């Protein structure tokens, strides 16, 4: 014949259920925290890469400026050749 269920037994079973759920939830939160930290680290790396790109681009002339300078040089060369001839 099974043991009689007492209030103490019931309380112990409920307590064990809560403890198991707490462990499960804590484990899930730990996994989520790790993933957030991984994402945060990756975003930091991306931001650093963007800053490096910005710094490099600050020293690059715009295409239209380069084209304008080419036209001006060509015109100067034409005039210089005309004077030399």
C-alpha positions as CSV (number, residue, x, y, z in Angstrom):
1,X,0.0,0.0,0.0
2,X,1.4,3.4,-1.0
3,X,2.6,5.8,1.7
4,X,0.0,8.3,2.9
5,X,0.5,11.8,1.4
6,X,1.1,14.2,4.2
7,X,1.3,17.9,4.2
8,X,5.0,17.8,4.8
9,X,5.5,15.4,1.9
10,X,3.4,17.6,-0.4
11,X,5.4,20.6,0.7
12,X,8.7,18.9,0.0
13,X,7.5,17.8,-3.5
14,X,6.3,21.4,-4.3
15,X,9.6,22.8,-2.9
16,X,11.6,20.4,-5.1
17,X,9.5,21.4,-8.1
18,X,10.3,25.1,-7.5
19,X,14.0,24.3,-7.0
20,X,14.1,22.4,-10.3
21,X,12.4,25.3,-12.1
22,X,14.8,27.8,-10.6
23,X,17.7,25.8,-11.8
24,X,16.2,25.5,-15.3
25,X,15.5,29.2,-15.4
26,X,19.0,30.2,-14.2
27,X,20.5,27.9,-16.8
28,X,18.5,29.5,-19.5
29,X,19.4,33.0,-18.3
30,X,23.1,32.1,-18.3
31,X,22.8,31.0,-21.9
32,X,21.0,34.2,-22.8
33,X,23.6,36.3,-21.0
34,X,26.4,34.5,-22.9
35,X,24.7,35.1,-26.2
36,X,24.2,38.8,-25.4
37,X,27.8,39.2,-24.4
38,X,28.9,37.5,-27.7
39,X,26.7,39.9,-29.7
40,X,28.0,42.9,-27.7
41,X,31.6,41.8,-28.5
42,X,30.8,41.4,-32.2
43,X,29.1,44.8,-32.3
44,X,32.2,46.3,-30.6
45,X,34.4,44.8,-33.3
46,X,32.1,46.1,-36.1
47,X,32.1,49.6,-34.6
48,X,35.9,49.6,-34.4
49,X,36.1,48.4,-38.1
50,X,33.8,51.2,-39.1
51,X,35.9,53.8,-37.3
52,X,39.0,52.5,-39.1
53,X,37.2,52.8,-42.5
54,X,36.1,56.3,-41.7
55,X,39.6,57.3,-40.8
56,X,40.9,55.9,-44.1
57,X,38.1,57.6,-46.1
58,X,38.9,61.0,-44.6
59,X,42.2,61.0,-46.6
60,X,40.6,60.0,-49.9
61,X,39.6,62.6,-52.5
62,X,36.1,62.5,-53.9
63,X,35.8,61.2,-57.4
64,X,34.4,64.4,-58.8
65,X,37.4,66.3,-57.3
66,X,39.8,64.0,-59.0
67,X,38.0,64.3,-62.3
68,X,38.0,68.1,-62.1
69,X,41.7,68.1,-61.3
70,X,42.4,65.8,-64.3
71,X,40.5,68.2,-66.6
72,X,42.5,71.2,-65.3
73,X,45.8,69.3,-65.8
74,X,44.8,68.4,-69.3
75,X,43.9,72.0,-70.1
76,X,47.3,73.2,-68.6
77,X,49.2,70.6,-70.7
78,X,47.4,71.7,-73.8
79,X,48.3,75.3,-73.2
80,X,51.9,74.5,-72.3
81,X,52.2,72.4,-75.5
82,X,50.8,75.3,-77.5
83,X,53.3,77.7,-76.0
84,X,56.2,75.3,-76.7
85,X,55.3,74.7,-80.3
